[in-house]
Amino acid sequence: MAKSKQEIIKEIESFMSGNLSSWYVGISEDPKERLKAHGVAFEPSNTSWIHIKAQDDKTSREIETYFINKGADGGDGGGDEDAKFVYAYKKNSQTKP
């Protein structure tokens, strides 16, 4: 079962450290593929990313917008009706953006 909007927001907020502007938040149908496209490394030592499934794309978009409005990097308006995952990663010199 997918988590509620508030549960996802709370979990992502608890995960993020430091200034929100150093984080990127997006939505996707396939979050691992999107994270790879952003240059996020999937090494065991890299724990600077998270993804969580929302109930639907409307909820994932609302969560994405929430974090962007709070100062995280990202661009709302992407994805389609299958974009139910919210993902976030800490930006570094290897990630885009």
N, C-alpha and C positions, 0 to 999 in steps of 0.2 A: 504494500500500500504506500502510495506517495505521501510525503509529509505535507503539512499545511504551510501556507505562506509564512506565517509567523514563526513556525518551527525552523523553516529553512533560513529565514533572515537571522534568527538567533544563532543558529549553528554556524553560518558563514561569518557573522560578526565575531563570534567566539574564536573562530579559526584565524581571522586576520589579525596581524600585529602591526603596529606602527601606523603611519599616516595612510589613509585610504587612497591618496593619490598615487601611492606606490603599488597599487593593486589594479588589475584589469578584471572586469566582470562581463560575462556574455552569456548567451543562450545557444543551445544547439540540440539537434536530434542525436548527434554522436559526439559527446563532449571530449572523449580521448582523441578523436581525430582532429577536433578544433584546437585542443591544447597543443597537439603536435604541430599543427599549422602555425601556431603562435610561437613555436620554438621552445616549448616547455619540455625539459628533459624528464624522462621516466626512469630515472635511476633510483635505486633504493634510498640513497641519501637525500634525494630531493623531495621534501615534504611541503613545498610551497605552493601547492595547488589543491583544489577541492572541486567536486561536482556532486550535485544532488538533484534527484528527479522531483519535479513539481507535479501537481495534479493535472495540469494542462498548459498549453502555450500561453494562455492569458495570464495565468499565475506566474509563469517563468518571466514573462515580459514585465509584469509589475515589480517583481523582485529585482530584475536587472535595472529598471528605472529607479527604484528606491536607492540602490547603491550608487548609481551614477549621480543622482541628485545629492547624495551625501559626500561626493568627492572622488569616488573611484573612477578610473579610466574605463572607457567602453563606448559603444555606440549602439543606442537602441534602434530598433527597426529592422534588425536582421532576423534570419531564421524564417521558418514557415510554421504551419499548424502542428508539425511534428517536433518542434523545438521545445521539448518539455524539461530539458536539463538546464540548470543554472550552473555555470562554472566560474571559478575565480582563480587567479594565479598572481603571485608576487612578481612584478616586472624586474628584469635584470638585463645585463648587457647582451644576453643571448636571445631574449624574447622580443617579439614584434607585436604590438608596440610594447 
